[in-house]
Amino acid sequence: MIDLRPVGYVIGLLVASLGATMAVPLAVDIWAGNGHAAVFVESAMLTILTGGLMALACANGVGDRLTIQQTFILTTAVWVALPIFAAIPFHQGATDATITDAFFEAMSGLTTTGSTVFIDLDELPDGLLLWRSMLQWFGGIGIIVVAMVFLPELRVGGMQIFRSEAFDTAGKVLPRAAEIASRISIVYVILTAACTMSYYGVGMPFFDAVNHALTTVATGGFSTHDASFGGFKGAPEYVAALFMVLASLPFVRYVQLLAGSSKPLFVDSQVRMFLVTLIVLVATISGYLLVVGDAPLTTLVREATFNITSIITGTGYSSTDYQLWGSFPIAMFFFVGLIGGCAGSTCCSIKIFRYQILFAAISNQIRRIHSPHGVFQPKYDGRTITEDVISSVMAFLTLFVVTLGVLSVLLSMTGLDFLTSISGAAAAIANIGPGLGDIIGPAGTFEPLNDMAKWLLIVGMLVGRLELMVVMVLFTSRFWRA
């Protein structure tokens, strides 16, 4: 039988820690004098008490190693438990949200998806707006640790190719997670502070600058305004695009950069491929808008740069309703959202390295067909790609497409139209944020959807954020018998 005490201990500590962080929005509401502070007092007390008792109850089973089964369970359970408690201020607070809507918003926040069911954001208390942003910030650093510690260890989706970069600590998962979290946190805080000052420096109000910095570095996309970046035209869009790109690069490279080694960042093949892809996409959309649009060139380039960067990184900000640009950009934006940034970043979706491995495998197979007796080995970043990595990536891509199709069908069965169903499924699984169409497009929200559709999307956000396999394996009988 699997010993769940180590899992419960870690989750208890994280839940209690989450409760402690509610002191920040509590202080903001006290400062603002809006009468909303009591909600965070009650929520914090309940969260800290529950988490603390869970940790105490499971403390006698803690060690420095986790089995494979415990690691899989912990990785999934954390992203289920934390949204439950993170949703309490939404349910009890000024949004007057239902349990479904509160949990949807919390899951969207912690998975850095950015889809929202809230309207009239401009009217919400400052503390609640800050809490939404903080959830995405926590989720951003959390997924970096998961991507660098747990996924390579679990050999999920080809992530094992990065095992040598995950600060080896002799196979001890929990000490490694703590070590990586401490190093990454330094980089994460530096980027967030720089982003905040940059936003403030180009004229964004300080409160908005802090909130948007938290969600930009996390590539989450929650905003403090219903119009998202529609009210921050000009320089703030370029600042956002810059920091969305920086947050989409492997954070291990920043750690190496701080240690005095800059070469790995500039020679990393996925970094180069991501930047080249982004430049090509921005140039394509800019050229298209130049032909069909009538706005000044500087405006077209700025809007193309901002919105393409927002979608490819999975951030989900919008500065304009790009659905008005025509059918070509709409189709392009759908597929761009399925690209993603680099592994080991706060980005989501399929990620650029998997496409590189896929193309390397296809190229290798074509060469074998041309030269049946030749010996060819696909390469990634100068390293030979092993068969288990290729099969893992192929399995991930297949499961991604199948999951996208199944979720789309299930959403359509709740009464949603085709465009809303397929774009909503893609937005959830790829953790992009907005979908397409009049309902969940960049000018809409997920609030009008029925509860069943929202719960399906919640599952999609969870499964997509944890690279599909981590969650799927829990539903196999062999996992529990092992």
ZASE-91088 format. One record per residue (C-alpha): residue in three letters; x, y, z; residue number from 1. Coordinates in Angstrom, 2 decimals, always signed. Layout:
N
ALA_X_Y_Z_NUM .
...
//
This chain:
482
MET_+0.00_+0.00_+0.00_1 .
ILE_+1.28_+3.48_-0.88_2 .
ASP_+2.26_+5.56_+2.15_3 .
LEU_+0.53_+8.92_+1.69_4 .
ARG_+1.99_+10.58_+4.78_5 .
PRO_+4.91_+12.28_+2.93_6 .
VAL_+2.42_+13.57_+0.37_7 .
GLY_+0.07_+14.87_+3.07_8 .
TYR_+2.94_+16.51_+4.94_9 .
VAL_+4.14_+18.50_+1.92_10 .
ILE_+0.60_+19.48_+0.93_11 .
GLY_-0.13_+20.56_+4.51_12 .
LEU_+2.92_+22.81_+4.58_13 .
LEU_+2.05_+24.33_+1.22_14 .
VAL_-1.57_+24.94_+2.23_15 .
ALA_-0.48_+26.60_+5.48_16 .
SER_+2.02_+28.71_+3.55_17 .
LEU_-0.71_+29.74_+1.12_18 .
GLY_-2.82_+30.86_+4.07_19 .
ALA_+0.06_+32.92_+5.44_20 .
THR_+0.39_+34.79_+2.14_21 .
MET_-3.20_+35.99_+2.49_22 .
ALA_-1.76_+38.54_+4.92_23 .
VAL_-0.60_+40.57_+1.90_24 .
PRO_-4.03_+41.22_+0.31_25 .
LEU_-5.39_+41.57_+3.86_26 .
ALA_-2.97_+44.43_+4.49_27 .
VAL_-3.86_+46.01_+1.14_28 .
ASP_-7.56_+45.97_+1.97_29 .
ILE_-6.90_+47.44_+5.42_30 .
TRP_-4.84_+50.20_+3.79_31 .
ALA_-7.59_+50.84_+1.22_32 .
GLY_-10.23_+50.88_+3.94_33 .
ASN_-12.77_+49.08_+1.77_34 .
GLY_-14.17_+46.83_+4.50_35 .
HIS_-13.10_+43.64_+2.71_36 .
ALA_-10.23_+42.70_+5.05_37 .
ALA_-12.37_+40.38_+7.20_38 .
VAL_-12.71_+37.97_+4.29_39 .
PHE_-8.97_+37.38_+4.19_40 .
VAL_-8.78_+37.07_+7.99_41 .
GLU_-11.32_+34.25_+7.96_42 .
SER_-9.84_+32.61_+4.87_43 .
ALA_-6.28_+32.76_+6.25_44 .
MET_-7.26_+31.29_+9.61_45 .
LEU_-9.11_+28.38_+8.02_46 .
THR_-6.33_+27.69_+5.51_47 .
ILE_-3.46_+27.88_+7.98_48 .
LEU_-5.29_+25.76_+10.55_49 .
THR_-6.20_+23.04_+8.03_50 .
GLY_-2.75_+22.96_+6.47_51 .
GLY_-0.98_+22.96_+9.81_52 .
LEU_-3.06_+20.11_+11.21_53 .
MET_-2.50_+18.07_+8.05_54 .
ALA_+1.26_+18.58_+8.24_55 .
LEU_+1.33_+17.64_+11.94_56 .
ALA_-0.75_+14.53_+11.35_57 .
CYS_+1.60_+13.31_+8.60_58 .
ALA_+4.94_+14.46_+10.07_59 .
ASN_+5.86_+11.01_+11.41_60 .
GLY_+6.08_+9.58_+7.89_61 .
VAL_+8.45_+12.11_+6.34_62 .
GLY_+11.74_+11.11_+4.71_63 .
ASP_+14.05_+12.68_+2.16_64 .
ARG_+12.98_+10.38_-0.65_65 .
LEU_+9.72_+9.83_-2.49_66 .
THR_+8.74_+6.77_-4.45_67 .
ILE_+7.61_+7.18_-8.04_68 .
GLN_+4.00_+6.64_-6.97_69 .
GLN_+4.26_+9.24_-4.21_70 .
THR_+5.82_+11.72_-6.64_71 .
PHE_+3.01_+11.32_-9.16_72 .
ILE_+0.36_+11.69_-6.44_73 .
LEU_+2.07_+14.71_-4.87_74 .
THR_+2.46_+16.53_-8.19_75 .
THR_-1.25_+16.22_-8.97_76 .
ALA_-2.58_+16.59_-5.42_77 .
VAL_-0.82_+19.93_-4.89_78 .
TRP_-2.61_+21.44_-7.88_79 .
VAL_-5.94_+20.15_-6.60_80 .
ALA_-5.56_+21.08_-2.92_81 .
LEU_-4.19_+24.60_-3.30_82 .
PRO_-7.00_+25.88_-5.58_83 .
ILE_-9.57_+24.64_-3.06_84 .
PHE_-8.21_+26.96_-0.37_85 .
ALA_-7.24_+29.70_-2.82_86 .
ALA_-10.90_+29.85_-3.88_87 .
ILE_-12.20_+30.69_-0.40_88 .
PRO_-11.66_+34.49_-0.68_89 .
PHE_-13.44_+34.47_-4.04_90 .
HIS_-16.43_+32.55_-2.68_91 .
GLN_-16.70_+34.53_+0.54_92 .
GLY_-15.61_+37.89_-0.83_93 .
ALA_-16.96_+40.72_-2.93_94 .
THR_-17.33_+38.64_-6.08_95 .
ASP_-20.12_+36.63_-4.44_96 .
ALA_-18.96_+33.78_-6.67_97 .
THR_-20.50_+30.34_-6.65_98 .
ILE_-18.31_+27.42_-5.61_99 .
THR_-17.87_+26.54_-9.27_100 .
ASP_-16.82_+30.04_-10.29_101 .
ALA_-14.53_+30.50_-7.28_102 .
PHE_-12.76_+27.19_-7.92_103 .
PHE_-12.54_+27.95_-11.65_104 .
GLU_-10.85_+31.30_-10.95_105 .
ALA_-8.45_+29.77_-8.42_106 .
MET_-7.52_+26.90_-10.75_107 .
SER_-7.07_+29.31_-13.62_108 .
GLY_-4.82_+31.39_-11.41_109 .
LEU_-2.58_+28.67_-10.01_110 .
THR_-2.25_+26.93_-13.38_111 .
THR_-1.44_+30.37_-14.90_112 .
THR_-4.17_+29.81_-17.49_113 .
GLY_-5.66_+33.29_-17.21_114 .
SER_-9.23_+32.44_-18.15_115 .
THR_-11.62_+34.35_-15.94_116 .
VAL_-15.27_+34.16_-14.93_117 .
PHE_-15.22_+37.56_-13.23_118 .
ILE_-16.68_+40.68_-14.76_119 .
ASP_-16.45_+44.28_-13.56_120 .
LEU_-12.86_+43.79_-12.40_121 .
ASP_-12.52_+47.56_-12.04_122 .
GLU_-15.05_+47.41_-9.19_123 .
LEU_-13.41_+44.63_-7.16_124 .
PRO_-11.54_+45.39_-3.91_125 .
ASP_-7.79_+45.89_-4.33_126 .
GLY_-6.99_+42.95_-2.07_127 .
LEU_-8.99_+40.53_-4.18_128 .
LEU_-7.38_+41.78_-7.40_129 .
LEU_-3.97_+41.36_-5.82_130 .
TRP_-4.88_+37.85_-4.64_131 .
ARG_-5.70_+36.82_-8.21_132 .
SER_-2.33_+38.11_-9.36_133 .
MET_-0.49_+36.45_-6.49_134 .
LEU_-2.03_+33.08_-7.33_135 .
GLN_-0.61_+33.28_-10.82_136 .
TRP_+2.78_+34.33_-9.47_137 .
PHE_+2.82_+31.34_-7.11_138 .
GLY_+1.70_+29.04_-9.91_139 .
GLY_+4.47_+30.31_-12.16_140 .
ILE_+7.31_+29.48_-9.81_141 .
GLY_+5.57_+26.25_-8.82_142 .
ILE_+5.45_+24.95_-12.36_143 .
ILE_+9.13_+25.77_-12.89_144 .
VAL_+10.03_+23.56_-9.92_145 .
VAL_+7.72_+20.82_-11.18_146 .
ALA_+9.23_+21.03_-14.67_147 .
MET_+12.79_+20.90_-13.40_148 .
VAL_+12.42_+18.36_-10.58_149 .
PHE_+9.41_+16.12_-10.96_150 .
LEU_+8.74_+15.83_-14.70_151 .
PRO_+12.31_+14.80_-15.65_152 .
GLU_+12.26_+12.30_-12.78_153 .
LEU_+8.91_+10.92_-13.95_154 .
ARG_+10.06_+10.84_-17.61_155 .
VAL_+6.95_+12.71_-18.74_156 .
GLY_+6.58_+14.01_-22.29_157 .
GLY_+10.28_+13.86_-23.12_158 .
MET_+11.26_+16.02_-20.14_159 .
GLN_+13.84_+13.40_-19.14_160 .
ILE_+16.14_+14.96_-21.71_161 .
PHE_+16.66_+17.78_-19.19_162 .
ARG_+17.53_+15.57_-16.22_163 .
SER_+21.21_+16.56_-16.31_164 .
GLU_+20.24_+20.24_-15.93_165 .
ALA_+18.11_+19.81_-12.80_166 .
PHE_+20.82_+20.37_-10.15_167 .
ASP_+21.47_+16.75_-9.28_168 .
THR_+21.27_+16.00_-5.56_169 .
ALA_+21.73_+12.23_-5.59_170 .
GLY_+18.14_+11.37_-6.47_171 .
LYS_+16.54_+12.95_-3.41_172 .
VAL_+13.45_+14.62_-4.82_173 .
LEU_+12.43_+16.85_-1.91_174 .
PRO_+15.91_+18.31_-1.17_175 .
ARG_+16.34_+18.92_-4.90_176 .
ALA_+12.98_+20.70_-5.07_177 .
ALA_+13.94_+22.95_-2.15_178 .
GLU_+17.33_+23.74_-3.67_179 .
ILE_+15.93_+24.56_-7.10_180 .
ALA_+13.08_+26.61_-5.60_181 .
SER_+15.55_+28.74_-3.64_182 .
ARG_+17.74_+29.42_-6.66_183 .
ILE_+14.85_+30.04_-9.03_184 .
SER_+13.13_+32.30_-6.50_185 .
ILE_+16.03_+34.76_-6.68_186 .
VAL_+15.72_+35.03_-10.46_187 .
TYR_+11.94_+35.13_-10.26_188 .
VAL_+11.91_+37.99_-7.76_189 .
ILE_+14.50_+39.95_-9.74_190 .
LEU_+12.47_+39.65_-12.94_191 .
THR_+9.26_+40.61_-11.13_192 .
ALA_+10.85_+43.67_-9.53_193 .
ALA_+12.37_+44.76_-12.85_194 .
CYS_+9.02_+44.30_-14.58_195 .
THR_+7.22_+46.31_-11.90_196 .
MET_+9.64_+49.21_-12.17_197 .
SER_+9.48_+49.10_-15.96_198 .
TYR_+5.68_+49.27_-15.97_199 .
TYR_+5.73_+52.08_-13.43_200 .
GLY_+8.41_+53.88_-15.40_201 .
VAL_+6.28_+53.99_-18.55_202 .
GLY_+3.31_+55.49_-16.76_203 .
MET_+1.30_+52.58_-15.37_204 .
PRO_-0.14_+53.27_-11.87_205 .
PHE_+1.90_+51.51_-9.17_206 .
PHE_-0.86_+49.12_-8.08_207 .
ASP_-1.51_+48.11_-11.68_208 .
ALA_+2.24_+47.81_-12.27_209 .
VAL_+2.65_+45.38_-9.36_210 .
ASN_-0.32_+43.24_-10.39_211 .
HIS_+0.63_+43.09_-14.04_212 .
ALA_+4.27_+42.34_-13.18_213 .
LEU_+3.15_+39.36_-11.10_214 .
THR_+1.03_+37.98_-13.93_215 .
THR_+3.48_+38.87_-16.72_216 .
VAL_+6.45_+37.04_-15.22_217 .
ALA_+4.14_+34.10_-14.47_218 .
THR_+2.84_+34.29_-18.08_219 .
GLY_-0.60_+34.12_-16.47_220 .
GLY_-2.52_+37.03_-17.94_221 .
PHE_-4.85_+38.13_-15.14_222 .
SER_-5.41_+41.88_-15.28_223 .
THR_-6.89_+44.44_-12.93_224 .
HIS_-9.20_+45.75_-15.64_225 .
ASP_-11.85_+44.22_-17.86_226 .
ALA_-10.11_+45.75_-20.88_227 .
SER_-6.85_+43.97_-19.98_228 .
PHE_-4.09_+45.94_-21.74_229 .
GLY_-6.64_+47.87_-23.78_230 .
GLY_-6.21_+50.74_-21.33_231 .
PHE_-2.40_+50.68_-21.48_232 .
LYS_-1.64_+51.38_-25.11_233 .
GLY_+1.88_+52.21_-26.19_234 .
ALA_+5.04_+51.63_-24.15_235 .
PRO_+3.44_+49.26_-21.57_236 .
GLU_+2.70_+46.82_-24.40_237 .
TYR_+6.38_+46.68_-25.34_238 .
VAL_+7.37_+46.24_-21.69_239 .
ALA_+4.88_+43.38_-21.38_240 .
ALA_+6.13_+41.74_-24.59_241 .
LEU_+9.75_+41.92_-23.38_242 .
PHE_+9.08_+40.35_-20.00_243 .
MET_+6.72_+37.73_-21.44_244 .
VAL_+9.61_+36.64_-23.65_245 .
LEU_+12.07_+36.66_-20.75_246 .
ALA_+9.66_+34.53_-18.69_247 .
SER_+9.38_+32.08_-21.59_248 .
LEU_+13.08_+31.18_-21.52_249 .
PRO_+14.52_+28.38_-19.34_250 .
PHE_+15.05_+29.70_-15.83_251 .
VAL_+17.98_+27.35_-15.31_252 .
ARG_+19.82_+29.50_-17.85_253 .
TYR_+19.26_+32.57_-15.68_254 .
VAL_+20.64_+30.68_-12.67_255 .
GLN_+23.72_+29.84_-14.74_256 .
LEU_+23.91_+33.46_-15.88_257 .
LEU_+23.95_+34.70_-12.27_258 .
ALA_+26.67_+32.15_-11.57_259 .
GLY_+28.82_+33.80_-14.25_260 .
SER_+28.13_+31.51_-17.20_261 .
SER_+26.27_+33.29_-20.01_262 .
LYS_+27.10_+30.89_-22.85_263 .
PRO_+24.38_+28.26_-22.10_264 .
LEU_+21.62_+30.86_-22.55_265 .
PHE_+22.83_+31.93_-25.97_266 .
VAL_+23.63_+28.48_-27.35_267 .
ASP_+20.45_+26.76_-26.13_268 .
SER_+18.72_+25.53_-29.29_269 .
GLN_+15.20_+25.86_-27.90_270 .
VAL_+15.86_+29.48_-26.98_271 .
ARG_+17.04_+30.26_-30.51_272 .
MET_+14.13_+28.38_-32.09_273 .
PHE_+11.58_+30.10_-29.85_274 .
LEU_+12.91_+33.57_-30.66_275 .
VAL_+13.09_+32.86_-34.40_276 .
THR_+9.53_+31.49_-34.38_277 .
LEU_+8.28_+34.54_-32.51_278 .
ILE_+9.97_+36.97_-34.92_279 .
VAL_+8.57_+35.16_-37.96_280 .
LEU_+5.04_+35.16_-36.52_281 .
VAL_+5.16_+38.84_-35.59_282 .
ALA_+6.49_+39.74_-39.05_283 .
THR_+3.74_+37.66_-40.70_284 .
ILE_+0.89_+39.25_-38.77_285 .
SER_+2.40_+42.73_-39.11_286 .
GLY_+2.67_+42.27_-42.88_287 .
TYR_-0.90_+41.03_-43.08_288 .
LEU_-2.23_+43.97_-41.07_289 .
LEU_-0.21_+46.37_-43.18_290 .
VAL_-1.95_+45.04_-46.30_291 .
VAL_-5.53_+44.88_-44.99_292 .
GLY_-5.48_+47.53_-42.25_293 .
ASP_-5.43_+51.29_-42.30_294 .
ALA_-3.73_+52.04_-38.97_295 .
PRO_-0.21_+53.53_-38.78_296 .
LEU_+2.67_+51.06_-39.19_297 .
THR_+3.92_+51.63_-35.63_298 .
THR_+0.48_+50.78_-34.23_299 .
LEU_+0.19_+47.63_-36.35_300 .
VAL_+3.64_+46.37_-35.35_301 .
ARG_+3.02_+47.12_-31.67_302 .
GLU_-0.34_+45.33_-31.58_303 .
ALA_+0.99_+42.37_-33.55_304 .
THR_+4.05_+42.07_-31.31_305 .
PHE_+2.07_+42.30_-28.09_306 .
ASN_-0.79_+39.95_-28.98_307 .
ILE_+1.31_+37.30_-30.74_308 .
THR_+3.74_+37.26_-27.81_309 .
SER_+0.84_+37.01_-25.37_310 .
ILE_-0.67_+34.01_-27.16_311 .
ILE_+2.50_+32.04_-27.94_312 .
THR_+3.68_+32.36_-24.34_313 .
GLY_+0.24_+31.40_-23.03_314 .
THR_-0.06_+34.64_-21.08_315 .
GLY_-3.44_+35.58_-22.48_316 .
TYR_-3.35_+39.38_-22.28_317 .
SER_-5.13_+41.26_-25.03_318 .
SER_-4.83_+44.88_-26.07_319 .
THR_-7.48_+44.72_-28.78_320 .
ASP_-10.10_+42.34_-30.11_321 .
TYR_-7.87_+40.60_-32.66_322 .
GLN_-10.86_+38.63_-33.93_323 .
LEU_-11.73_+41.77_-35.89_324 .
TRP_-8.50_+41.38_-37.88_325 .
GLY_-10.01_+38.70_-40.11_326 .
SER_-10.13_+34.92_-40.51_327 .
PHE_-6.41_+34.44_-41.20_328 .
PRO_-5.23_+35.90_-37.87_329 .
ILE_-7.95_+33.97_-36.01_330 .
ALA_-6.77_+30.65_-37.46_331 .
MET_-3.16_+31.61_-36.87_332 .
PHE_-3.76_+32.60_-33.25_333 .
PHE_-5.41_+29.22_-32.59_334 .
PHE_-2.34_+27.29_-33.73_335 .
VAL_+0.14_+29.76_-32.25_336 .
GLY_-1.36_+29.03_-28.84_337 .
LEU_-0.39_+25.39_-29.27_338 .
ILE_+3.33_+26.20_-29.59_339 .
GLY_+4.35_+27.49_-26.17_340 .
GLY_+7.71_+28.66_-24.87_341 .
CYS_+10.75_+26.79_-23.57_342 .
ALA_+10.88_+23.92_-21.10_343 .
GLY_+11.74_+25.07_-17.58_344 .
SER_+9.96_+28.40_-17.99_345 .
THR_+6.59_+29.60_-16.72_346 .
CYS_+5.11_+28.92_-20.16_347 .
CYS_+2.59_+26.24_-20.95_348 .
SER_+1.24_+24.43_-24.03_349 .
ILE_+3.24_+21.85_-26.02_350 .
LYS_+6.55_+23.77_-25.82_351 .
ILE_+9.10_+24.38_-28.51_352 .
PHE_+11.53_+21.55_-27.66_353 .
ARG_+8.93_+18.88_-28.43_354 .
TYR_+8.50_+20.26_-31.95_355 .
GLN_+12.27_+20.20_-32.35_356 .
ILE_+12.41_+16.55_-31.30_357 .
LEU_+9.44_+15.73_-33.54_358 .
PHE_+11.07_+17.34_-36.58_359 .
ALA_+14.41_+15.68_-35.79_360 .
ALA_+12.71_+12.27_-35.62_361 .
ILE_+10.83_+12.87_-38.88_362 .
SER_+14.01_+14.04_-40.62_363 .
ASN_+15.87_+11.01_-39.33_364 .
GLN_+13.15_+8.68_-40.61_365 .
ILE_+13.21_+10.31_-44.06_366 .
ARG_+16.98_+9.81_-44.25_367 .
ARG_+16.54_+6.15_-43.33_368 .
ILE_+14.05_+5.73_-46.16_369 .
HIS_+16.51_+7.26_-48.63_370 .
SER_+19.44_+5.24_-47.25_371 .
PRO_+18.12_+1.99_-45.71_372 .
HIS_+21.59_+0.77_-44.77_373 .
GLY_+22.77_+4.03_-43.24_374 .
VAL_+23.09_+4.66_-39.51_375 .
PHE_+21.46_+7.89_-38.42_376 .
GLN_+20.89_+9.35_-34.97_377 .
PRO_+18.52_+12.29_-34.36_378 .
LYS_+20.12_+15.09_-32.39_379 .
TYR_+18.81_+17.72_-30.02_380 .
ASP_+21.07_+20.51_-28.83_381 .
GLY_+24.10_+18.47_-29.83_382 .
ARG_+22.96_+15.39_-27.92_383 .
THR_+21.69_+12.12_-29.33_384 .
ILE_+17.97_+11.69_-28.79_385 .
THR_+17.28_+8.27_-27.29_386 .
GLU_+14.35_+6.13_-28.32_387 .
ASP_+12.61_+6.54_-24.96_388 .
VAL_+12.65_+10.34_-25.37_389 .
ILE_+11.22_+10.12_-28.88_390 .
SER_+8.50_+7.68_-27.86_391 .
SER_+7.68_+9.83_-24.82_392 .
VAL_+7.30_+12.95_-26.96_393 .
MET_+5.20_+11.09_-29.53_394 .
ALA_+2.97_+9.74_-26.77_395 .
PHE_+2.57_+13.22_-25.33_396 .
LEU_+1.65_+14.78_-28.69_397 .
THR_-0.82_+11.99_-29.43_398 .
LEU_-2.43_+12.29_-26.01_399 .
PHE_-2.58_+16.07_-26.37_400 .
VAL_-4.50_+15.85_-29.64_401 .
VAL_-6.80_+13.11_-28.31_402 .
THR_-7.50_+15.05_-25.10_403 .
LEU_-8.19_+18.20_-27.10_404 .
GLY_-10.67_+16.31_-29.25_405 .
VAL_-12.42_+14.60_-26.34_406 .
LEU_-12.71_+17.80_-24.32_407 .
SER_-14.04_+19.66_-27.37_408 .
VAL_-16.74_+17.04_-27.88_409 .
LEU_-17.70_+17.06_-24.20_410 .
LEU_-17.95_+20.86_-24.21_411 .
SER_-20.14_+20.77_-27.31_412 .
MET_-22.42_+18.32_-25.50_413 .
THR_-23.08_+21.02_-22.88_414 .
GLY_-24.60_+23.20_-25.60_415 .
LEU_-21.61_+25.28_-26.69_416 .
ASP_-21.02_+26.02_-30.37_417 .
PHE_-18.10_+24.50_-32.27_418 .
LEU_-15.75_+27.50_-32.12_419 .
THR_-16.33_+28.04_-28.41_420 .
SER_-15.90_+24.31_-27.69_421 .
ILE_-12.66_+23.73_-29.58_422 .
SER_-11.03_+27.04_-28.66_423 .
GLY_-12.14_+26.66_-25.03_424 .
ALA_-10.64_+23.16_-24.93_425 .
ALA_-7.39_+24.44_-26.44_426 .
ALA_-7.31_+27.42_-24.06_427 .
ALA_-7.71_+25.09_-21.06_428 .
ILE_-5.33_+22.29_-22.05_429 .
ALA_-2.67_+24.67_-23.37_430 .
ASN_-3.35_+27.10_-20.46_431 .
ILE_-3.62_+30.02_-22.88_432 .
GLY_-6.41_+32.06_-21.29_433 .
PRO_-8.90_+33.49_-23.77_434 .
GLY_-10.54_+31.40_-26.44_435 .
LEU_-12.17_+32.46_-29.68_436 .
GLY_-15.69_+33.57_-30.50_437 .
ASP_-18.09_+36.09_-29.06_438 .
ILE_-18.39_+34.37_-25.66_439 .
ILE_-14.85_+33.47_-24.53_440 .
GLY_-12.85_+35.50_-27.02_441 .
PRO_-10.47_+38.33_-26.03_442 .
ALA_-13.44_+40.65_-25.56_443 .
GLY_-15.44_+38.19_-23.44_444 .
THR_-15.14_+35.99_-20.34_445 .
PHE_-16.00_+32.44_-19.32_446 .
GLU_-18.75_+33.67_-16.99_447 .
PRO_-21.68_+32.87_-19.36_448 .
LEU_-20.73_+29.18_-19.60_449 .
ASN_-22.80_+26.63_-17.70_450 .
ASP_-21.36_+24.90_-14.63_451 .
MET_-20.75_+21.60_-16.42_452 .
ALA_-18.65_+23.34_-19.07_453 .
LYS_-16.69_+25.15_-16.38_454 .
TRP_-15.88_+21.92_-14.51_455 .
LEU_-14.75_+20.31_-17.75_456 .
LEU_-12.46_+23.28_-18.36_457 .
ILE_-11.16_+23.06_-14.79_458 .
VAL_-10.12_+19.47_-15.44_459 .
GLY_-8.59_+20.57_-18.74_460 .
MET_-6.53_+23.28_-17.03_461 .
LEU_-5.24_+20.84_-14.42_462 .
VAL_-4.38_+18.11_-16.91_463 .
GLY_-2.74_+20.54_-19.32_464 .
ARG_-0.65_+22.29_-16.68_465 .
LEU_+0.75_+18.96_-15.43_466 .
GLU_+1.70_+17.73_-18.91_467 .
LEU_-1.23_+15.30_-19.28_468 .
MET_+0.61_+12.08_-18.34_469 .
VAL_+1.09_+13.01_-14.68_470 .
VAL_-2.66_+13.05_-14.14_471 .
MET_-3.63_+10.32_-16.60_472 .
VAL_-1.37_+7.73_-14.99_473 .
LEU_-3.32_+8.01_-11.74_474 .
PHE_-6.32_+6.48_-13.49_475 .
THR_-4.53_+3.26_-14.42_476 .
SER_-4.93_+0.17_-12.23_477 .
ARG_-1.29_-0.78_-12.78_478 .
PHE_-0.15_+2.42_-11.05_479 .
TRP_-1.93_+1.48_-7.83_480 .
ARG_-0.82_-2.16_-7.98_481 .
ALA_+2.85_-1.28_-8.52_482 .
//
